[in-house]
């Protein structure tokens, strides 16, 4: 059963579209598969057998710990994203892990050594992987540029706009997001205090841009987020 699940998960992912039926079947042999529930921690850094992970369902946050044990959100991982040792180099000094945000997640994973061998045997897959990682790096660079050049309000609008584009579900004239983030999470992502994030979200509600709830965020008109400068 798991082999069939892995096959369909991999076949539907754009990274593996260049592979043939038999190649994907072979890939299933080296692929791990697991499910995890909200709040569960998934270790991927500083392990003896580094892995690359593919999130098929749900949402995660990548968290790093400083020397004092304080958490910082580095990234939000959504359906279709890769995470783990994407550079194909294990960094034993990084103290990071993934934490499940949604009610449930489904994850495929590869040993880094197996995935490297797969890339060597399949140049088309290696090219697709390079493009995939390059897009991810570009997204991270854009996020850092926003932190440096834009104020907290603009960063919040940009974050909600990006979230809506990637994960939003149309409902009537607007878009609805499953809200798996706390206001503290949102504050960390846009690098501001929780109090500031709360004030900004309340302001957006008063302006009729969003309806903020614990379970979902309804956005009446996404274009109002995109045009905010």
N, C-alpha and C positions, 0 to 999 in steps of 0.2 A: 504493500500500500504506500509506504513512504517513498519507494523508488518511483512510483507513478506520480506522486505529489511533486517530488523533486524534478521530474522530467518536465511537467507542465509549468512549474515555477520558472525553470531555467529557459525553456523554449519561448516563453512569453516576454522575457526580459530583452531589451534592445541590445544589451552588450553581447548576447550570445546568438543573435540572429544570423550571423555569418557562418555558424556551425551547421553541419549536416545532422540528420537524424541520428546516425550512428555515433557521431562525435558528442552529441548531447547525452546520449545513452552512456557513453564512456565517462563523461563528466559526472554523471549521477553516481558512479561508483566511488569517486573520491569526495563527494559532497556530503557534508554533515547537515542534519536538519533538526531543528528544535522549535518548541513553542515556549513562550514565557508570558507571565501575567504582570499586571500593573505593579510597579514598585520593585520588581525583581532586578537584580544587578547582574550584568553580563561582563565578565572580565575578558579583556582582549589584549591588554598591554602587559609587558613584563612577564610573559609566559614562556615556558620552555619550548612550546610548539606554537609559534605565532600563526594567526589565522586572518583571513580576509572574510568579511561577513557581507551578506546581501540581505537586506530587509525586504521581505515579500509582502508583509501585512503589518499595519500598525504604525507606531511612532516611538522613537527613543530620544533621549538626550545624551550627548557625550559630555561627561563631567571630568574635570581634572581637580586634583587635590594639591594644595600647597603644603609647605612644611608644617603649618599649624592645623592642618586638617580642614581648612575652609574649601568649600566647593565652588567651582566656577563652571558655568555652562559654556562649552566650546562650540557646540553645534547641535542642531536639531536634525535627526535622521528620520526621513519619511519613506513611504513605500517606494521601492525601486532604488534606494540609495545604497552605496557601498560604504563600509566603514571598517576600521581596524588598521592593519599594517599596509596601507595603500601604496606607500613608497617602495614596498617589497624589501624594506630594511627594518629589522627589529630594533626598537629603541628601548633598552632595558631601564633607562633612567626616567621614563615618562610614567607618571602615576595617573592613569586614566581608566575609565570604565564607562559602560553604557548602562542606562537605567530606563526601564520600560515606562512610558508615559500613558499609553492607551490601555484599554482593558486587557488586550492580548496582542502578542506579536508572533509572527512566523519568520524564522531566520534560516537561511542556508549559509553554510560556511565551507571554506577550503583551507587546508593547510597551506601556508605560504609556499613551502617547497613544492607541493603538488601543483599549485597554480602557476608557479614559475616554469615548471616543466611543460605545462599545458600551453603557455604563451610561446615557448620556444618551438613547439610542434605546430602551432597555428598562427602564422604571421597576421592573418586577417583579424583574429581575436586580439592579438597584441596591439594592432593599430586601433581597434575599437576601444580597448582598455586605456590606451594612451589618451585618446580623445575624451573619454569619460572622466579620467582623473584631471585632465587639463581644465575641463568645464567646472569641476568641483573646486579646483584651486582658484579659478577666476572668480567664482562665487564668494570664496573666502576673502580674496583680495578686495572685492567690492564691499564686503561687510566691514572690513577694516577701514576702507576709505570713508565709508559712511560715518564710522565712529569718530574719525579725525575731523571731518569737514562739515558735519551736520549736527544740529542740536537734537535734544532728546525727543522733541515732538516730531520732527521730520524722520528720525530713526524709527519711531513707533509706527508712523504711517507707512514707511517703506517696508517694515517687517510685516505688518498686517496685509499689505498689498501682495508681497511675495508669497506669504502663507496662503492667501486666497487663490492666487494663481496656481499654486502647486496642489492644494488640498481642499479647495472650496467646492461646495456642492450647490448648484443653482436651485433657488427656491423662489418662485415668482420672478420679480424684477431684481432680486438681490442674491447674495451668496451666504451660505451658512458654513461655519467651521466647527468641527468637533473640538471642544475646548479641553485639551489634555494638559494645558499649561496653567500654573498658578500665576498670580500677579507678581510674585517674587521671581518666578522663572522668566516672565516677560521683562521684568526690570533688569535681570542679569543679562539677558540677550541683547538689550539695547543699551546696556552699561549706564544705568541710572539707579536711583534709589527706589525702593518699593513705593514710598510716599509719592514720588514724582510720577511713577507709572500709573498709580491709582488716580491721581488728579487728572492726568491726561486722558485716561480711559473714561472717567466721569464726564470730562469736557466733551469728548466725542459722543457720548450718549445724549448729553443735553443738546448737541447740535444735530441729533438725529442721524449721525453717520453709522453708528453701531447700536446694537442691543447686546449688552454683555451679560452672560450668565455662566454659572459654574459648569454647565454641560456643553454649552455652545455659544458661539459668537455670531450674531446675524449682522451682516453688512448690507445696508440698504442700497448703496451705489459704490461699487469698487472704484469707479473712475475718480471719485472724490479723494481717494487715497493716492492714486497714481499722479494726480495733478497737484498735490500739495508739495510746495517747495520750501 
